[in-house]
Amino acid sequence: MRFLIFLIPTILVIIWFKDGNIMGTGESGLPFYDPKLQLDNFKYAWANYALGHPTNISIASIPTYWFLSIVDGLGVPNFLYQAIFFWLILVISGSSIASLTKQFFPMLEDRFTVLAVFFYWFNPFVMVN
């Protein structure tokens, strides 16, 4: 079971990022395109680009963009660290859902625990949030 939680994200990330493209969304734009720019945009509680607009929830992303700007400075392609980030998110969430399912349903067979992980991963609500 644990093997699948590592294998499936690996396959997905290879398929998604095989061409070297990065992914973006409507509201977030392309957060992995230039982490140094994102860090500059979110490093203060008030946005300097929107006439004092508060960036309160974005401040929590400062450590991530700080680390990614260092990685970017080393010359690592942006699609690669986005792929690693997605892989980590999928593995951590899959392991967490498997543990939570086992915690609530200790007599459940492993195949149903894997189905719980797949349901979580491929649930459209989870994908957009």
N, C-alpha and C positions, 0 to 999 in steps of 0.2 A: 504494500500500500504506500509506504513512504517513498518507494522508488518512483511510483507514478507521480507523486507530488513534485518531484524534481524533474522527471522526464517530460511531462506535458508542458510545463512552462518553457523548458528548453526548446522543444519543438515549435511552440507558438512564437517565441522570440526570434528564432531563426527564420521562420516564415515571414513574420512581420518586418524584420529589419534586414533581410538578405540583400536588398538592393541599395542599402546605405542611406535610405530616406529616414527622416524623423517624422513623428506623429504630432499632430496638434489638434486642438479643439476650438470651438467657437469662442467661448468666453476667455479661455486661458491663452489663446494664441499659440505660439510656439515657445514654450518655456525652456526647452532644451537647446534652442537655436544659439543663444548667446547668454550664458549664465552670468557673465560679468555685467551685462546690461540689466538683467533681472535683479542682480544684487544691488546695483546702483539705484534702481527704481524702488526697491522695497527696504532699503536700509534705514529709513527714517519713518517715524509714526505718521508723518504728514507727507503726502506725495508732492514733490516739487514740479511735477509735470501736469498737475490738474488743479492748480490754484488752491492748494491747501486741502485737497481731498484726503480723508483719513484712509490709511492702508492697514488698518488694524489686524485683519485676519492674515494678510500677506507677511506680516513681520515674523510669523512662525516659520516661514520658509527661508529665512536668512541663513541659518546654518547649512541648509542643503545647497543653496546657491553659492555660498562661500566655498564649500568643499568642491562643488562642480566647477567653479571658476579656477580653482587651483588645478584640477584635473584637466580642464580645457587649456590652461597655460602650459601644460606638459605636452600638448599636441595630440591628445586623444580625440578621435573624431566624435562629434556630438551624437551621432546615431548609436555609437557603441556604448556611451554611458547612459543613454536613454534606454537601450536594450537591457543593460545590466540592472538599471533601476526598475524596469518593468518586471524582469525576472525575479528580483528580490521581493517585490510587492506580491507577485503571484505565489511564490514559495512560502513567504511568511503568512499570507492570508490562507493558503491551502493547509498549511500545518496547523494554524490556529483553529480553522473550522474542523479539521479532523480531530484535534484534541477536544474541542468543545462538544462535538458529536459523541465522542467516546465518554466524555464526562457525564453527559445527560443520558446516554443510552449505552451503558457498559456491556450489555449482552448483545448488542448489534454486531452483525458480521462485518468484516472489513470491506466487503464489496459495497455494502450500503453506506459505509463511511466515505468511501471514494465517490459514490454518487452524490453525497452531501457536498463534498468539495467541488465536484463538477457543477452542481446546481449553483453554488455560490459564485464560482468563477464566471459562468456563462449566463447568469441572471442579468437581464438588460438594466435593471435598476442599479446593480452594483457596478456595471461597466461604465455608466455615465457619472457615477458619484465617486 
